Amino acid sequence: MKTGEGKTLVSTLAAYLNALVGKGVHVVTVNDYLARRDAEWMGRVHSFLGLSVGVIQPGQNREERQLAYACDMTYGSNNEIGFDYLRDHLVQDPNERTLRWPDALHYSIVDEIDSVLIDEGRNPLLISNMSSSHVMRFPVAARVAEILRRDIDYTVDLKMRTVQLTDSGVAIVAESLRSEDAPGEGPGEGSVEGEGGDASDPDDIFETRNSFAQFVLTALKAKEFYLRDRDYIVRDGQVIIVDEFTGRTADMRRWSDGIHQAVEAKEGVEIKPVSETVAQVTYQSLFRLYGKVSGMTGTAKTEEEEFKRIFGMPVVVIPTNRPNIRKDLDVVVFLQALNKVHYVIQEILKMNQLGRPVLVGTSSVEESERLYAMLQVEHPRRFAHIQVLNARPENAAREAEIVAQAGRFGGITISTNMAGRGTDIVLGGNPELLSKEVLKWALFEAPAAAAGNYSAFKKGPHARQGFWPIELREETLRELYAAQFSWRSVAADWSEAQQQAVLEQAETQALRPSASPGAGEGKEEGLEWGERGEAGWGMGVGLAEGDDDMGMSPLPWRVGENTRENGSSFGSSNNGNSTSSSGSSGEGEGDESDEDDEEVWGGGGGVLGVRAVPRSMQEMVVRVVGRALGMVNADCKAHCREEGEYVRSLGGLHVIGTALSESRRIDNQLRGRAGRQGDPGSTQFVISMEDDMMREVLPDSSRAMLEQLLYTGDFEEGFPHVALTLALVQTQKTIEAAMFERRRQMLDYDQVFELQRKQVYELRELILEESPADRHTRAQLYIQAVVDDIVKEYCSPSKPVESWPIDTMLKRLSRTTGIELSQHVNAASLSSALSHSPPSNAGHRWDLLNHLPNVLPPLPEVLPPLGGGSKAAGAAGAAGAGGAGGGAVETGDGGAHGTEGAARQELRWREILRDPSDLRGRSSKHLAAVRKYLGDVVVTCYKAHLALFAASPDQMEFCEREALLSTLDRLWSVHIANMARLRNAVSVQGFGRENPLEEFKIEGTRFFISTLFAIRRESVQALLAGFLADTEGEIDGGGGY
């Protein structure tokens, strides 16, 4: 569905139907503002139909997220839901998970699905731990990269985004490494001493995985491919990524593989530690985990084949409500970028003289600011009120105002990529936001409302930031004057939270009287809210960085930070959570409001400096301010309606794109800002052969053809040509096909990893959710499996038992488990017993049962703890017993004395010698007996330590779960890094005869099997090490293991 055709409203149909099964529906948006807005707008529909609605926002705590996901309908951004999925697979307690498992991923509707699955599908979501290793190498590498010369010391492939050192470059790097580690100077800042290798030998800079050359290559990539004010900005001493598709800053994102650290070193800011990935998933893999997925967008038709082949999702085009009369003009091509900029300026001037609003879409922050500066220099008076929207915080904070008013008469808006802005540009402007701007001016910016000043007051009511003035009626001006007097006389010294609550209620009263006359009447609608980041009323605070409020009210107005703790609600009862300690309760907070006029409001928060306000005074301010806002809104509606009709008669919004994208779909998103709901409009792209896309992405053959056409004079630059437009469209199709193939190959690789991730996460879920008894059994099975692996390594069923190195095997087993097995098993006795046992051919295991228990010492027994079973009492009893192993395990004859002990011994020996394995060989039964015998001994020692040092069953459960999960998480993190290195390695092999994908599958499977063995082995070490550490600390003089 095209922009402005009602995708958000239509989504309620599918969402409601799929929510009826009670497993929850996720409505996924591309940013947090849209999640808030859609939950507010569509939440009223769902609430009316009896469904609960939750929203996920940054900053919410675990309880708030659990409540939101427990609702029938949950709105959230793709980032938030993806990271919650990953975090749920890192918790140590099943109660700490936020999604509603096991039906966590039932059904999702993805807004702007092409942006999520295609544009961002290549970028994995990562959760990382910081590692301080190698941080000081980046400044050294940055200094070296700075002196290296392009095309002399290194070569650059713009299309593949790779760099390669030449022979001269290698020599310079080696010389630089020598100078950094010069003898007598010692390792200074950034020293790479200790790498292993001689800095005088150029070949040695490549030898290790963390070789210095790799850091230099990364620094060169940062120098060539990551440009300031295009790919990132520097703010408050930090490198902040600028999203290439939306033009917004991505504060929480960091480039991987050392790129972010290399950019930080290049800019001379603090270098954050390199991250070690502990969990990752791509959006493509994440949404394939849902039972059912659907999506909506206005620009998916060009990617129809990809959606069908990869995701199995057909693309259905919904016709527009009204015919599209927008004019998409042919592309204008220039050889030089400067000529392109001058042409764009002339186009802006021409449209401005007609009064048509203009939206200019640029590809970077730098380009938007350069264009703005040139407009200011050439036409300072005419273009005094240009609006610039890019990733700069001072501009991004005003995104709501800028976008909402971009369709006004004579407006000029210069914006970076408009994809995903999540709002429609309405011709004539947005009356609601404009009315709030007028009220903001009256309350906070206008001259003081004193006697005799009304004439001065009535001259200034216009929207701030240079928007065109609004003609207000005389009675509206008087109401504004009264609201200003009331506010400054009564509410000026209230707390910010109290002021915020009044403004919320006034807005609801003025703009949505049918929704609820007061802030409390909508409480039954079930919209659960966490901390909010909406547009402020101008009390010193604007939009938070990254917020996207387009004036879609009513949403709470931000005043300061953290004004509401533990989640706040707009139209909900907050589920018992307390409101902000600064006291933003407001009207309708409680169930009763019939108290006398001296009932106070906002004073019970327990916060020093917040005075109580009589409720009658609060209600009076709400009435006065709400009445003024309502009248201003009526005037703004009339004005915007009239202005909109006039702008339509002039031709509507004109959109100018200053660069083509790799995909037609991205360009169509910018074009779609004009011609909404049958409005007139026009679009045109103006490009140059010096644009990044033309230099870095355009195939050489296509670039040569276009330059030939322009240089030979067949087509005059600066004029639109159908042939050039068709050639560029065909080029974009070629690039799209190449990008599709690249994404498909990436998905093939990711599917290998996805199968492994699925198995590991299933194992983790099993450990997390199984009962303590089952988890204890799992621990014992892991111990037996580790013993089996070691026994099979040293003992072969095809060899005689006399040749088995029993003593060496026991030492290895002791090192692995941390248990001194010589205190329980005598190597010589075991070897002799096996050598002199009767033959086990024909499966007569009872021969061994009659022999081994008689020649070997009794199996160790677990001593019950003394003194009521407490840890301290058990330790004391064990110390007093003086038995081997700290007194936890009884050896010798004591465990077998008595009828009960003998019965236990016989049962254990029967289990030891009951082996269902299919081993074949002359010594197969002896091998089975040895592994089960040693496994029984190690398991008994483990049980003994549990009995001694687990103060309670809960502590035992915690220790086992912690050991198993922590080991799994740590080794999974190592496996992720190994698979990433393998991916890079097979890519290099791909230049040879090997098939990279097949090599990745084979080697990746080997890695995974090794990881599973390591998880089992190191889990056993973690299980035993924890309790053995307690033994050493609490049993002084005991014969620990």
N, C-alpha and C positions, 0 to 999 in steps of 0.2 A: 504494500500500500504506500502510495506517495506521501510525502511530508504533508501534515495537516489534514489527512484523510480519516484519522480516528483509530490508529492502531492500538493505542492504550485502552480505549473504551472497548473495542472489539475483543481484546484479549480476555476480558472478564468472562466471556461465554465459555471458552475452553477451560479457563482456570476454575470456574465454578463447577463445571461438570466433573472434572478430574478430582476436585476436592471432596466430592461426596463420599468417596470410599474411605475417607478418614486417615489417609496416609500423608497428607500435606502436599502442598504445591509451592514450588519456588518460582517466583517471577523475577527474572534476572535482568538487571539494567546495566548500562555501561559506566555509571558513576553513582555516587552516594546521593547526590541531590535528586536525581530521577527516582531513586528508590523511595526517598521521603515523599516526593511529589505524588508519585503514582499511588503510594499507600494512602495518602490523604485523599486524593481524588477518587480512586476506585475503591478504597476501603469503605466508603459510605455505601456503595452498591453492595459489596459483599456482606457488610454488617446488616443491611436491610434484608438480605437473603438468609441471615442466620449464621454466617461464617465469621470466625475470629480472624483478625488480621494482625500480623507482626511485621516489623521492619528491622533490618540489620544495619547498624551504623558504626563507623569507627569510634573507638573509645568505650564501647559498651563492655561491661564485665560479663563473666561467664553466666551468671544467673539471668541477666537480661537477654543474652543470646538464646539461652535455653527456652525462655518464655516465648521469644519471637519464633523460634523454630517449632515450638509446640503448637503454634496456631495453625488453622486450616490453610491460611494463605500467608506466605512469607515473602516480602519484597527485600531484595538486596542486590548489591553490585556483584559482578562476576569475581572481582578480586576478593571481596569479603567472604563469599560462599566458598570459593576455592581454598582460601587460607584456613577457614574453619574446618574444611574437610581434612586438610593436612594436619592441622593441630589436633584434631580428634584421633589421629593415628600416632600421636606422640605422648598422650596422657598416660599416667600410671594408675589411674583409678577410673573405672567405667562411669562413675558419677560426674566426672569432670568433662565429659564430652558434651558438645553443644547441639549437634544435629540429633534428630530423633531416630536413633538406630533401633532395630535393623532396617527400618524403612526410611533411611536418611535421604536417599536419592530416588524418589518415586516418580515425580513428573516435574518438568520445568518448561517455562515459556521464556525464551531468550529474546529480549528486545535488542535491536540492531545486531541480529545474529551473525551477519556477515562480518561485522567488525570484531566480534568475539571469537568466532571459530576460524576466520581466515586471516584477518589483519593481526590479531593478537595470538592466533593459534600456534604461531611458531615460537612464542616466548613462554618458557615454562615458569610456573609459580614455584618459588624456592623458599624454603625456611632454612636458615643457616645459623651456625654457631661461628663466632669469631675466633680466628687463630692469628696470633701475633707474629708467626714465623714469616720470614722473608720481607717484612714490611720495609726495612731499610734499603732494600735493593732497588725499589722503585725510583727514589730521587737520583741515584747514580745512573740508572738506565735512562731517566728523563734528560739528564745532562748530556749523556752520550748521544741520544736521539736528536738533540738540538743541534749538534755540530755535524751530524751526518747530512749529506747532500743528496737530494732526490735525483734519480737517474744516473748518479755517479757512484754513490756509496750504497744505494739500495734502489730497488725497482718497486713500482706500485701497480697492482692490477685493480682498477677501480670497480670493475664489474664483479670480480670474485672477492673483493675487499681483502686482499692479501698483500703482504710485503715480503721482499726477499733481499737479503744482504748480498752485495757483490763481493768480489775478492778484496777490493779496497776497503769496503765496509767492515769485513771480518777483521782485517788488519787494524783498523781504527778501534774497533771494539776491544780487541786483545790489548792494544796499547793503552786504552783507557782503563782497562781492568788492572794492568800493571801499575799505572799511576795512582789508582785508588788504593792499592795495597803496597805502595812503595815501602821498601825496607827502611826501618828506623822510624817510620811515622806511626806504625801500629794501625790497627783497624779503626778508622775514624767513622764519622757518620756515613752510613750507607755502605760501609765496607762489606765486601762479599768474600772476605777471607774465610777459608775453611770449606770451600766448595769441593775440594778434591780436584786436583788437576793443576797444571802449571800455567799461570797466566801468560807466560812467554810463548806458549804454543797456541796458535789460533784455533787449532782443532779442539782443544780442551774446553773452550767456552761453550761447546755444544754437547759435552759428554753426558751430563746428568740430566735427569728429568727437570730439575729446577735450575738448569744451566743459565748462566748470565745472559747468553744470547737470546734465550726465550723472553727474558725481561726487556731486552732492547727491542725485540720485535714487537712486543706488546706496546712499548712506549712509542714506537713508530706508528702503530695502528692508531693510538690515541692522537698522535700528531696529525695524521693524514685524514682519518675518517670521522673523528669525533670533534666537531667544531663548536666553539662557544657561541651562544645565542642562536644556534640552530639545533644542535642535539642536546644541549644542556645550558643552564645558566649557573652563575656563581652567586650565592646568596648567603650572607652571614657566615662566610668562611666555609661553605659547603658546596659541593658540586651536586646540583639538582637536575635530574633527567627531565627533558621536555619530550612528552609523548609525540611520536612522529605522526600519529593519526589524528589526534585531537588537539594538539597544540597546548595542552595543559601540562603543568608540572606534575611529576610523579614522585612525591617526596619519599615514599616508602620503598621505591625501587632502587636497585643498584645493579650495574652491569657486572657480569660474572667473568671468570677466567682472568682476573687481574686487570681488566680494562678500566674499571672505576678507579682503582688505586693508581693506575698509570695516568689517568686524566687528572686526578688530584695532585699527583706529583708535577704534572705539566703546569697546573695553575698555581702551584706553590701553597696550597692549603693543607690542612692537617690530613694525613693519610690514615684512613680507617683500616683496621686489620682485614686481611684476606678472609673471606668467609668459607666455611666448610659446610657443604649442603647436607642436611639431615633428612630432608623430605622434599620431593618435587613431583609436579604433575603438570602436564600441558592442558590447556582448555579443551583441546580436541579429545584427549583421553578422559578428562573429567566428565564431560557431558555425554560421552559414550557409556558411562557407568549408570546413567539414569535409566529407569525402566522405560520411559517415554520422553522424548524431547520434541518440542516444536519451537518455532521462532517467528519473528516478524521484523521486517525492514522494508525500506523503500528502494533498495538498490541491490537486490540479490539476483536479478535476472541474468546479468552477465556472468555470474558464477554458478549457473544452474547445473552444469555438468559436474562440477566439483561437489556440490551438495548431494547430488544423486549418487555419484560413484563412491564417495568416501563415507558419507553419513547416512545414505539411504533415505534422504529427505527430498521429495519433489518440491519444486518451486511453483507456487500458484500466484498469478498476478491478478489483483483485484482492480477493476476499473475505477477511475476517479469519479467522485460524486458529480463534478462539473467538468466540462471539456477543458483540457489544458491548452491555454492560448499563449503560453510563454514562448518567446522567440530565442532559440539557441543559435547564435551567430557563429560564422566560421572562425577558425583560429587565425590569429595574426602572428606572424613569425618574424623575428629580427635576428640579425647575425650577432649583434652586441647587446649586452644587458642594459647599458646606459640608454640606448635608443628605446628599448622596451619601456624603461621607467618614464621617460619623457612622454611616450605615447599614452601610458596609463594616466599620467597627470592631466594630459589634454582631454582624455575621455571623462575624467572626474569633473574637470572644469565645465565641459559641455553639458553633462547631465545636471550639474549643480545649477547652472544657469536656467535650465528648464524647470528646476524644482524637484526633480526625481531623486529619491534616496538612492545612495550607492553603497554597495557592500564590496569591498576589495578583499579577496582571499589570497594571502601570501603563504609561502612555504616555510618561513622561519621568523623568529623574533627579530633577527638582524634586518631582514628585508622589510618587515613592517615598520620598523623604526626609521630606516633609511628613507622609505617612501614618505613617511610622516614629516621628516625633517625637510625634505625637498619641497613638499607642499607648503610648509611654513615659511620657507625662504622665498619661494616664488610668489606666493599669494597670501601674505600674513593676515590680511583683514578678512578676506573671503573665507579662509579656512581656519579661522580662529577656534572653532568648536568641533574639530575633528575628534572622533572617538577612536581610540586605539585599544584593541583587545588582544593581548598575547600573554605569555607565561610570566611576565614581570608581575611581582606581587601587587604593586600599586594599580595595575590594570586588571589583573584577574579578580581582585577584590570587588571591582565594579562590574563584573560580567553581567549581573542581572539587569542593571540599568542600561548598559550599552546594547545588549542584544534586544531587550524588550522594546527599545525605542529606535532600532535601526531602520524601521520603515516609515519614519516621520518625514514630513515635507522638508526637502533640502538636506536631509541627514547624510553624513559621510562616516562610514565605519570601516576601519582597516583592521582586519582580523587575521590571525594565523588560522591554520586549518579548522574549518567549521564543522568537521565531522563529529557527530555525537553531541552537539551542543544541547540537544534535548528540548528545544523550544522552537516555536514558529515565529517568524518575523511578520507581525501584523501591520499592514499598511495603515498609517495614521497613528500608530503607537499603542501601547498597552495602558488602558485607562486606570486600572487598579494600581499598577506600580507608580504611575504618574501621580495619582492622588496621594499615595503615601509619601512621595517625594515632596509634594506641596505641603502636606501636614508636617513633615520633618523640618522643612524650612521654617514653618510658622512656630513650631515648638522650640527649635534649637538654634536657628540661624537668623531669624528676623530681628529687627530692632526691638528693644524692650517695650512691652505694651503698657505705656504710662499715659497719663492724661495728656491730650493734645497731640499724641503721636499716631493717631489712626490714619491720618493722611499720608504719613511716611510709610506706615505699615502696608497700606493698600497698593503702593506702587511696586512692591517687590514679590508678590506671590507667583513665582515661576519655579519650575523644576531646577534643581541645582546642577552643577557640572555642565552648564552651557546648553541644556536642552531648550528647545524653542518655548517661548512664554505661553501661558494659558490665560485666556480671558475668563475671569470668574465673575459671577453675579454679585451685586452689592450685598445681598443677604448672606451669600456664602462668605464674603470677606468679613462680615461682621461676626459670623459664627467662628471663623478662624481666629479673629481677634479675641473673642471670648475664650476660646480654647487655649490660646497662648497665655492669656491673663490667668486663667484657672491653673494651668500647668505650672507656670513659673511662680505663682503665689502659693500653691499648695503642694505640688508634687516634685518641685525642683530638688528638695533635700531628701527625698526618699531614696532607699537603696536602689541599685540598678535592677535587682530582681523584682522589686515592687513595681518599679516603672515598667518593666517588661510585661508583668502580668496585666497591668492596666491597659497597655497598648494592645495586647492580645485580645482582651475582652472588648475593647473599643472597636477593633477591627471586625471581630465577629458580629458585634451589634450592628455595625454600619454596612458591611459588605455581604454578610451571610446571615441575615436575621432568621431565615427559614431553617438554617442548620442548627442554631441554638442561640437563644437570647443571651445566655451567659456562658462562661467557659465551662461550667459544670454540666450543662444539660446534655452534652454529647457523650457523657461518660459511659454509656452503655454500648457505645459503638465498637469498643474493643481494640482501638488502635494503640499498640504498645510502642512507646518511643524511648530511645536512649538519649544520649547527649546530642544536641542539635547544633547545626552550623548554618543557620539561616541568616538572611539579610538583616542587618541591624537597623534600628530607627535613627541611627546617626549619633548615638551617645558615645562617640569616641572610638567606636569599633565597627569595622565594615565586615564584609564576608571573610570568613576564614579562608586561608590558602587552599585552593582546590575545590571550594564549594561552588555551587552552580545555581544559586537561587535566581530564578527568572521572574520573581515577583508573584509566584503562584501561591497565594495565601489561602487559608490562614495556616501559617506555620509560626512557631514561636520565634520571637525576634531575639537575635543574639545580643546580649549585653555582657561584656566581659567574657570570662571563660569559666567553664564548669559551674554554670548557674544552677544546674540540677544534678543531683547525685542519684545513683542507683536507678537511673532511668526516670524520665519524666513522661507525662502523658498529655496529649491534647485531645480532649474528648474521651478520656478513659479514667478509670479509678486508680490507675497506677499499681493495681494488684498489691496494695498494702505497702509499697515502697515509699519511703519518706521523700519529701521534696527537698529542694536545696536548703542547706542550712542558713542561707541568706534570706529565706522566707519568701518564696514566690507562690504562696498558696492561692491567693486570688479568690474571686467570687465563685461559689459553687464547690469549693474544695471539700467542705464537709456536707453532711446531709441536712443540716439545719441552718437556716439563715434568718430566723424570726426573732433574733435577740434584739435587745434595745440598741439605740444608736451608739452606745459606748462600747459595743463589741469591737475588739481590736483585731487587726489583721497584720500578719507579717511579723509580729513581735515575739512569737513563741519559738522561734528557731534556735534559740540558745546562742546566738551570735552577737558578740559585743559590737556596739556601734549601730545596730539596726533597731530603730525605734518603732514602737507599735503605732499603727495608723488606724483610727476609727473607721469601721466599715462604711459608715454613712458617707465619710469624706471620699473614700475610695470610689463608692458608687457614683457620687456626684461627678468626679473627674471622668469616670468612664462615660457617663451620659453626655457630658459636654464635649469631650474629645470625639466620641463616637458620632454625635450629631454633626459635628464639623466635618469629619471624614466622610460621612455619608453624602453631605451636600457637595463637597469637593469632588467626590467620585462621580456624582451625577453630572456635574459640569464637565469633568474630564471625559466621560463617556460621550457626551454630546459633541465636545470638541474633536475627539479622536474619530468619531463616526464621520463628522463633516470633513475633517482633514483627510481621512482615508478615501472618501469618495473623490476628493479633489486629486489626490495622488494617483488614483486609478485612472482618472481622466488624462493624466500626464503620461501614463505608460507604465506605472508601477515601479517596482524595485529593479535596479540594474546591478547585476553581479559581474564583477571582473575577476578572473582568476589569473594570477601572475606566473603560474607554472603548472604544467601538466604533471599528473601523478603516474605512478607505474601502472595503475589500474583505472579503467574508465569508471569503475564503481565509485572511487574516491572523488573523481571530478563530478560525477552525477550528484553526489551528496551536496557539493557546493552549489551546483545549478539548482538543486531542489529547494533552496532558500527563497527562490523567486517563483511566482506563479502559483501560490498556495490557493486551494479551493477556487480555481477558475479565475484568480486575479491575473491581470496583465503583468508582464515583466519581460526581462531580456537578460541573456548571459553571453559572455564572450571570454575566451582565454587568449591572453597575450603572452607569448613566450619568446625566449631567445635561445640561440644555439649554445650559449654559455651557462644555461641553467644546469643545476646538478643532475637532474634526470637525463637531460640530453647528453651530458658528458659521461656520466657514470653508468647509466642503465641502457641507454639506447644502443642497439647493435651497431657495430661499425659500418655495416653496409647501409643501414637506414640513415645513419648520420651523413655518410658520404653522399647519398642520393639527395637529401634535403639541401646540403650545402651546395651541391652542383646546381640544383634548380635555382637557388638564390643568387649564386655568384654569376651564373651565365645570363641572368636577366630574364629568364623565362617567366619568373614570377617576381614582382617587385615587393621588396620587404616593406612591412608596415601596412599592407593591405590584405584583407581576408581573401582566401582562395579556397574553393571547394576541393581542388585536387590536393592541396597541402593538408587540408583537414582530413581527407580520406586517407592520405598516406600516414598521418600521425595516428589515426584510429587503428589502421592496420598494424602499425608498429606496436601500439598498446596491446592489441590482441596477441601479438607474438610474445610480448613480455609477459602477459597474463598466462599464456600457455606454459612458458618456461617457469614462472613462479608456481603455477599449479603442480608441475612435475616435481619441482623442488620440495614443495610441501608434502606431496604424496610420498616421496622418498623419505622425508623426515618422519612421516607417520609410520612407514614400514619399519624404520629403526625403532621408533618409540613403541611399536607394538611388541617388539621383542622384550623391551624393558617393562612394558605394561604387564605382560604375563608374569614376569618375575615379581613386580610390585603387587600384583593381585595375590600371589601365593604368600608373600611375606605378610601382607596386611591381613589375609585370612588367618594365618598362624598367630599374628598378634591379637586379633580379635578373639581367637580361641583362648589364648593365655589370659587375656584381660577378663573374659566373661565366665570362664569355667569355675567350678566350685573349688574351694581350698583343697578338698580331698583329691579332686582330679588333677589340680595343679601340682600337688605333692607327688602323686603318681607319675606325672609327667617328668618331674625332677628326677625321680628314681630311674625312669626309663632312659633319660639323658645320660645319667651316670653309667648305667649298664651299657649303653651304646658306645660311650667313650672307652670303657674298658674293652668292649668287643673290638673296637678299631685297633687298639694297641696290641691286644693279644694276637689278632690276625696278622699284624705287621711282623711279629717276631716268631709266631708259631704256625707251621704249615701242616694241614691234615695229611699231606702226602709224605711227610718225613717222619722218622721215628722220634718218639718223645725224648730219647736220650740226646738228640741233637738240638733240642730247643734251648735257647739262652734264657732260662728262667730268671736268673739273677739280674741280667741286663734289663729284661722286660719289667721286673718289679721296680727297679730304679727309675725307669722311664715313667712307669705308672705313678710312682711317688712324686716325681717332679711335676707331672701333669695335674694331679689332684691335690698336691700339697699335703698328703697324708703319708706319714712314715710307715709304710706297710711292713717293714721288717719287724715292727713290734707285734704284728698280728700274723704274719706269714713268713715262715722260714724257707728261703729259697732252696736250700739243700734238701730239706725234708719234703718239700713239694715235688722237687725233681725226682727224688728217690721213690716217693709214693707212686708217681706216675710211671716211672720206669719199671717198677715191680708189680704193677697192677695186672690183673688177668687181661688177656686180649678181649677187645670189644667188638670183634667181628660178629656178624649175624645179629647185631643190635642188642646184645645181652647187657643192657645198661645196669641191670641189678647186680652184675658182677662188681662193677665199680661201687655201687651203693654198699655192698658188703665189705668192700676193701678200704676205700678212701677214709670213711669216718673212723676206722679203726687205727689207721696209721698217721693221720693228721690230727693236730690239736683241735679241740672243740671250736666250733664257730664262735666268734665274739658275740656277746650279748649286751644289749643296752641296759644300763643301770637306771632305775627310776630315780629322779631327783629327790633329795631329802628335804624335810622342812616345808612340806606343803607345795612343792613344785615350783617355788619361785626361783628366779635366776640366781640370786645370791645364795640361797640355801642349797641349790643344786651344786653350785660351784664349791661351796664349803664342804658338802658331803663328798664330792668328787675328790677334793684335795685330801680329805681325811682317809678316803679309801686307798689312795696312793696307787691306784691301778694304772695301767698303761693308758696313754691317750688322755691324760688329765682326769682319769677316773670315770669318764663317760662310758667307756667300753670295758667290759670285764672279759679277760682272756684267761687261758689256762683251764683248770677243771671246774672253776666255780660255776660257770654258766650251764654246765651239763649235769650238775648234781641234782638228784631228785627226779621223781617221775615226770613232773611238769617240764623241767628243763630238758630231759631226754626226749620227750615227745616233740618239743619245739625243734630240737636238733634234727630229729629224723624227718620232720616235715620239710625243713629247710634243705636238707640233703636231697630229699626226693625232688624238690623243685629245681635244685641245682642240676641234677642229673636228668631232668626231663627236658630234652632238647628237641624241638620240632623242626630244626633246621635241616636242610637237604645237603649238608656237607658230605662229601665223599672222600674216602681215603683211609689208610690203615690206622690213622690216629684221630679220626674225626670225632669219636666219642670222647676221647681224652681232651681234645681241643674244646669241645662244648663244655666239658666239666670244668676246665680251667677258667674259661671266661665267666661262667656262671658263679663259680666259687669266688673268684676275685671280685666280681660284681657284688656278690652278697656281702663280702667284707667291707667294701667301700661304702655301700648303701647303709650298712649297719653303723659305720663311723659317722656318716652324715646324720642318721637318725639320732645318734647319741648326742651330737652337738645341738641338734634342734631341741632335744629334751632338756639339755643343760641351759642353753642360753636364749631360748625364746621364752620371754616372761609370760606370754599369753598366746593363745591360738591366733589372735589378731596380729601379733607381732610376727609370728611364724609365717602367716599368710602374706604380710607385707614384705618380709625379707625375700621370700621365694618369688613373689611377683616382681619385686624391684630388680632382683638379679636376672631373671629371665628377660624382662622387657628392656632393661638398660643395655644388656648385652646385644639383644636383637637390634635395637635402635643404633647402637654404636657401629656394629658390623654392617648394617644396611647402609649407613652413611659412607663407610669405606667402600662398599660395593658400588654406590652411586658414583663416587670419584673414579673408581676403576673402570666402570662402564664408559664414563666420559672420556677417559684416556684411551680406552679401546676404540671408541668411535673415531677419535682423531687419528689413531694409528691405522685403522683399516681404510680411512680416507686416503692416506698416503699410499697404502698397498693397492688402492684402486687404480693407480697409474700403471701398475704391473699387470700380471695376468689374472690375479685373484679377483673374484667377485666380492666387492666390499661388504655387501649385505650378508652374503653367505658366510664370509669370514666372521662378521659381527655375530651372527647367530651361533656359530660353532664355538667361538672363543667366549662369547657371553654366557653360553650354557655352562661351559667349563668353570667360568668365574662363579656362576651362581651355585653350582654344586659345591665348589670349594667354600663358598660363603655359608651354605647350609651346614656343612661339616664344622666350620669354624664357630657358627652360632651354638651348635650343640656342645662343642668342646669347651668354649670359653664360658658358656652358661654354667657348666659344671664347675669350672674354676671359680667363677663368681659366687656360686652357691656355697662352695666349701671354704673359699677364702674369707668370706664374711664371718662365718662362725669360728673359723680357726683363728682369726684376728682376735675375737673375743676370748678364745682360750688363752692366748698368750697374755692378754691383759688382765685376766681375772683369776687364773689358777697359778699361783706362784709356786714354782717348783714341780708342777705336774708334768708328767711325761707326755707333753703334747705331740701332736702328729707332725 
